[in-house]
């Protein structure tokens, strides 16, 4: 479980020999029992966060059974591995519910959990960055149908975040065009030059770090998320998607950077051109996409 640089391409890759042992809900070998559904008492041993309302949990965070990184400080200090903690954040007790159907109140529970786990994982001295990400359905990389996100702390800053930081240093961070929604603290827009087709960004207007989010902002962002996924569903249907949250690492100081969410509806697939060149073809007419999203029909 270590970040290495490929000797042929120079590209960084996280080596991990346990992730392929995961069982998928979308495979023929899968059993019917969901590890994220209510009633699993064995999960309590690994529970790191829980929001309970009227005696029932609304969201909970648990240790990832197949972590991308592990928190072995001694092996990290010896240079054997890179350090990190990996958790699954279960977003609802309902097995079949998704972001497309969540209420503002449900999004609020989720965002409160995101903040709590983010602060906790980032607080360790070995940690340099934390990412929150979500895969919905098989074609977006999910192995479980039950709605969940993941959070991973890392003893390094990943290349994609480093690129964003470098762009912010140059003063050429993503342009806010094709604005879908705007509120006091957030702006949602479709970048003209996104490298993945259909990308939507939700950017905080004030802060570079996600841990600064207030309860008022959580309520505001809950409304935004509900509206954005309502638009995606109306235009594309309940298609697979990815979400990831980028926040400025605590040891990096760039006033121009703003923490933000990337939302990627998975309309297309990757092939030989993308893998061979490192380039992704954005095949959508962004202006037409914007018109579709803003249409009230």
N, C-alpha and C positions, 0 to 999 in steps of 0.2 A: 504494500500500500504506500507507494512512493511516486512522487512526480519526477519523471525523467524526460530527457530530450532525445527524440528519435535520431539515431546516428545518420540516417539517410536523408530525412526531410528537414530536420531541425525543429520539428513541431513537438510541443510538449504533450505528454500522455501520462495519465494516472494509471499506474500498474496496480491491478487488484485481481486476485485469484479466487475470490469467494462470491462475487456478484452473480456469476452464471448459475449458481445453485438456487437462485430464486425460483419459486413456482408461480406460474402465471394463471390468472383467471381465464385467460383467453386460449389456453392450451388444452388439449384433450386429456392430459394427465391430471388436471386440476380437480380437487375434491370440491364438494359443495359448501364446505364450512369456511366462512369468512373470518379471518383473524381480527378484523376491525369492527365487527358487529357487536352489539350489546350482548352480555352474558358470558363473555370470555374472562373468567376470574384470573386466569394465569397471566393475563396482560398487566395486571395491577402491579406486579413486581417490577415492571419496566416502565411504568407510567411516570412521566416527568412534569406533566401539567394536566389539569382537568378543570373544566368549568361546569358546575352542577347547578341546575335550576329545578326546583320542586322535586328533589331527590333523583333526578335523571341527568346524566352527563350530556352536554351539548357538543363539546369538543374535547379532545384529549391528545396529548403528545406522548409518544412511546419511543424507546430505543429502536433503531433500525436493526433487524435481525441479520441483514447482509450489508454492513456499512461500507461506504466508499473509503473511509479512513477510520482509524481506531485511536483511542485516547491512551496510548501507552507512552508515558512521559520518558521512561528510561530508554526505551528503544528509539524514541525520537531524538533524545540527547546524544545517543550513540551513532546517529546518522543512518539507522536501519530503515526507518519509516518516516513519513510525514504525519504530523499529528492532526487529529480532528475528531469531532463528535458528529454523529449522524442520527437524526431522529425523523420519525414519521409523525405528521400532524393530521390526525383523523378529524375531518371537518364536519361530520354529522353522524348521528347514530343510524340514520336511514341509509340502507345499502344502495338504493337506486337513485338517490337524489344527487344533483350536481349543481355547479355554479349557475347553470341556466335556470334553475328553479329556486335558488336560495332567496330568502327574504333579506331585507336590510338588517334585521336583527341577527340573522344567522351569519351574515358577513361580518357583523360587529364582533361576534364571538370569535370568529376566525382571526380577525386582525388583532384582537387583544392577545390571542395565543401567539401569533407571529411575533408581536413585540416582546412578550415575556420570554419566549425561548431565544429570540435574537439577543436580548440583553444578557441572558444567562450564559449562552454559549460564547459570546464575544468577550466576556469578562476574563477568560483565562489568559495567562501571560504568554502562552505559546501561540495563541491564535492571532492571525493577521487579518483575516477576512471571514465573512459569513455570507452564505447565499441561501435564499429561500426559493424553491422552485416547485412546479406542479406539472405533471403529465396527466392528461385526461384521455382515456381510451388507448387501445393498443397501438394505433397508428401514430400516436404522440409519445410512445415509449412507456406507457403505464403497464404494470404487471398485475394490478388489482383494479377491479371495477369500482369498489367502494371509494367515494370521494376522499382524497387525501393530498396533502402537500408534503414536502420534505425540507429539512433544514440541515445544512452542513457547515461546520466550522472548519477552517483550514489554517495550517501553519505557513501558508504562502498566499499570495494574491494571484488568482487565476488570470490567464492571458486575456480573456475577453474583458474583464474588469480593468486590467492594466491599460488596454487600448482605450477604453472610455475615459479613464483618468488622464491619459496623455492628450486626448482630444480636448478635454476640459481645460488642461493647462494651456493649450494653444488658443483657447477661446472659440473653438468651433464645435461645441457640443451640439447635439441634435436640434434641428430647427423645428419650431412649433408652427406647423402648417396643417391645413385640413383639420381644423379644430372640431372635434365631435361634441365635447362637453367642457365647460369651464365653470369653476366655482371659486370660492374665496381662496382655497389653498391648493387646488389641483387643476391641472389642465390635461385633457385627453385628446390625442391627435394621431393622425396617420402620417408618418414620415414619408416624404417624397422619395427618399433614397434608401429605404430600409432594405437590408440584404436578404430578408425572408418575406415572401409574398404575403400580404395581408396583415402585416404587423401593426399593432396599436400600442402606443405608449401612454402611460398615465404618470405625469411628473408632478412632484411636490414643488411648490413655488418658492418655499422659504429655506428649507433645510437640506443639508448634504447627507445627513445620517438618519436612517430609519428609526433609530431608538428615540429620536426626539418627537415622534408622533404623539399628539395629545388625544385625549378622549373625544374632543370636539372634531378633530381631524379624522379620527377613526369613524365617527358617525358620518362625516362628510364623504369619506372614501367608500363607505359601505353603500351609500346612495349611488355614487359614481360606478362602482363595480356592478351593481344590479342593472343600471341603465346600459352600460357597455355590453354586458352579456345578453341583455335583452335585444340590443341591436344586432349582435353577432348571430343570435338565434333566428331573428327575423330574416336576415339576409342569407345566411348559409344553412340554417337548421342547427341541430345539436351535434356539430361536428367535433372531431378531436381537436385539442388545443394544448399549447404549452404556456405557462406563465413563469417568469422569473423576476426576482426583485434584486436590484443592485443598490447598494448603499456604500458610501465612501468609507474605507477602512479607518479605524479610529486613529491610527498613527500617520495618516496622510492628511494634509491640510490644503484644500483647494476651495476657496470661497465660491467659485463659479459653479461647482458641481452641485447637482440636485438628485436626491434619491428618487427612484422611479421603478415602475413596473413595465415589463415588456409582456405583451399578450400576443401569441402567435396562433391564429386559427390555421390548422394544418390542411390547407387546400391541396398542396402539391407534395411530391415525394422527391427524394434526393437520388441521384444516379451517378454514372461514371464521370460525366462532365464536372459535377460538383466535387466529387472526391479527387479527381485528377488535377483540377486546377485550383481548388480552394475557393472557387467563386460560386455564388448562388445566383441563379437567374430569377429575378423578380418579374414575373410574367403578367402581373395584374395591372390593369389601367387604374392608377391610383385615383385619378379624378372621378372615374366612373364608380369606383369603390366608395369614395367619399359621398357621392350623390346617393348611392344605394343606402348607405348608413344613415344619411340625413333625411331620407324620404319617410313620410309618415304613413305610407300605405303598407 
